Amino acid sequence: QVQFVESGGGLVQPGGSLRLSCAASTSIFSRLHMGWYRQAPAKQREVVATITSLSGSTTNYAASVKGRFTISRDNAKKMVYLQMNSLNPEDTAVYYCNTAPPGGTSWGQGTRVTVSS
């Protein structure tokens, strides 16, 4: 069973930055398309960014984060990252990583990001 552990969230002021990390437990990590997702209070979970398998040569972003967030991966470490810049209160949510699309893989606990002054 693939497991993901997210970290790096916290409280940040508007305009600030955070870098989220996700550790994967599977040996086939490099062959997985990966994504970051978020769920804001009283809203459905949404996809934030995705990255293709192996070299991660193709990335895609939700319109709301394009130009501010960057997804990357390190296959040797079985990690995927989300660099978030120019954060605003609308980015407040619990952030999760998972395969893209999620399919039957389990969701981790997520990491909470709160953007507030």
C-alpha angles and dihedrals in degrees: 000000000000114000131191128199118196126200142161102073125131147125116312135170121245109279092028131120138234134181117215123202131200125194119202125205100204126101090216093060094122090060094054126095104225136203144185118226134182139200120202122199112289092001135104121257112267135191115253104178140348135200129194125242128266107013094011090227095158124057131175131193138196111253091244093062103031111127092017105060129054126194121203140162141211109203094187090059094035090234136137123196138199117202108199120194133174091024119194133189091263088067091065107121146105108278124213136181124214141143117295108269096021095227112167098333118123124251119239126221093271128216122263121233119191120185111194142132 
